[in-house]
Amino acid sequence: MEFDFLKPIDSDVLDFIGNLKAQQLGSKVVLHTNDQFPDLDQVQIAIFGVLDNRGDCNAISEVEVNPIRRQFYSLFPGNWDASIADLGDIPAGSNVSDTYFAVKQIATELIKKRIIPIVLGGSQDITYSLYRAYDTLEQMVNLVAVDAKFDFGTDEEDLSATSYLTKMIVEEPNNLFNYCNIGYQTYFNSQEEIDLIEKLYFDAYRLGEVSNNIAIAEPVFRDADMVSIDLNSVKSSDSGNTIRFQPNGFNGKEICALSRYAGISDKVSSFGIYNHNNTAAEAVLAAQVVWYFIEGFHYRSHEYPFGSKENYLKYIVPLEEEELVFYKSDKTDRWWIEIPFISNVNNKLKRNTLLPCSYDEYLLACNQELPERWWKAQRKNIV
């Protein structure tokens, strides 16, 4: 059984949870103990830790996720009806490849059961294992990473927290349709890496862009299958991370808002938080990031691609060489733009599909400007 890789929650955490109030989250989550394993048929969200940070060459201590658990289970839930389980932890394997295998197997089973795994890492190379969990689902995957860096490496470099994206791009089977970085800081990335993002028709938003208008990230998360958050993308004054001091980054409110966007996306089917530096203050932040993801999940509207677009308002915008088709939901006022199927090329999407967009992108089209994300999606569609 894939779930044999998981060890039960530590007894001291169980004792801590046992002393919480009935209204707190710890009393409302099904737990993996020595005596029982959660009935996954009754679960929508499954939390588990990955106690391996060997992919981070700068790690100075072992992974500790129990401080995050204590902080999370001390919180009070919103008006939620989501059923949540804590499956315990994946210990570090004899080799890091053993850890990758265990994460892939567990995540595969959860995603097949339509259960969203929330991974508490561990180094960010665990993202690659989650990506590989989609192999058996035979679908293209969109990844959104909240990160100050792009995490490119060389082809010869071993899989690590700073090179996992390269492995996703070059290794078969290649299921990565789109990568989007939220919050990169230019001085942490070479110009060659920034140019490569453009060459591959990927998306990237600088920290300042998102901080000035955080709503620009919402359509990006709405199109994501996977979300990977590097806690080093948060500035130290808000995260409490004094081990790796970050003078710039998202503040606590912004990282929680991004997490809520990820949760509210009907499409996101896995979520991970990585590179936790084991400080008590950062555990508080990580717990609240998880809380906001689940808060967003509660407010999912089950629109496209899971609902019919029959009830949407359709807008046709004629451009000089194109005719753009937009859809607006009468339920949430959110917008999509149609990516047409091109029959005479090796089309990756195989059909017309809708790309989430913003009202501002519709206004751009009305002013005879092609939305950049639409153009990039078109290029990926035909190359």
C-alpha positions, 0 to 999 in steps of 0.5 A: 500500500502506498500509504505504508510510507507514512508514519503516524503523527507524533504522540506529543502532537496528539497530546497537544491536540487532545487539550484543544477546545472542541471548536479549534481545528485540531478537534475537527481533523481526522488524524493518522495515529498508531491505532487508525488511518483516516477513511479516505472515502470521506476526505477532501483535503489531506495534509502530510509532511515530507521530512527531507530537505536534502535537495537544499544544499544550504539546509542547516537542520532537519525538517520540522513540521510539527510546529506548523501542525501545532499552530494550525490546529490551534486556529479556529476554522471558518464556516467550512464543510470540507473534510480534512485528514492529517496523514502524518509524515513521510520520513527521509528515505535511505536515498533522496530518490526513495523520498521522491518515490514515496511522495509520488505514490501517495500523491498519485493515489490522493489525486486519483481519489480527487483528494487535494494533498497539502504538502508540508516540506521539506525542500522545494524539489519535492515539487518535482515528485508532485509533478510526476504524480500526474503522469498516470493521469495523462493530462498536461500540467500547469504549475504556479510557483510563488518564489523569488527565483526560477529554480533553473539548473543545468541539464547535468545537475542533480535534482535539487530545490534550485534546479527542479524546474529544469528537470520538469522541462527536459525529462520525459514524459513531458507533461508541463504545459505552463509554468508561472512564477509569482513574485520573482526578484530580478537580482536573484535571476540571471538575464539568461534565465529571464530570457528563457522564461520568455522563449518557453512562453512561460509567465512571470510576475515581478514582486513589485507587480504583484504587490502593487495589484495582487488581483493580477495573480488570481487568473493565473491560479485559476489555471493552475493544477499545482501550486508550490510556495517557497517560504523564502519568498516572504520577507523576514520581517513578516516571516520571522525567518532570521536564518536566511534573511530576506529584506524584500518579499511578500508580506504576511497578508499578501502570501495569505491572499495568494494562498486563498487564490490558490484554494479558490481555484476550481482547478488546483489539485495539489498544494505545497509549502516548502523551504520552511526554516524551522523558526517558531515565527515562520511556523505561525505564518505557514499555518496561516497560509494553509488556513487560507488555502482551505478557506479558499477551497470552501468558496470554490464555485465549480465553474469552468472547466468543471461547469458548463459555459452555457450560462456565461455571457459571451463577448466577441472582440474583433481585432485587425487579424484576430477575433477574440472570444471572451466569456464572463461568469454571471455567477462570479463575474470572473472572465475567460478568453477562448484559445481556439483549436488549430487542426493542422498543427500538433495541438497540445490541448486537442480542443478549444479551451478557455484561459482564465483572464481578467476584466482588464485584459478584456479592456485591452482587447477592446483597445485593439491590444492582444493580451500577452497570456493569450498570445503565449498560450497560442504559441505553446499550443502550436509549437 
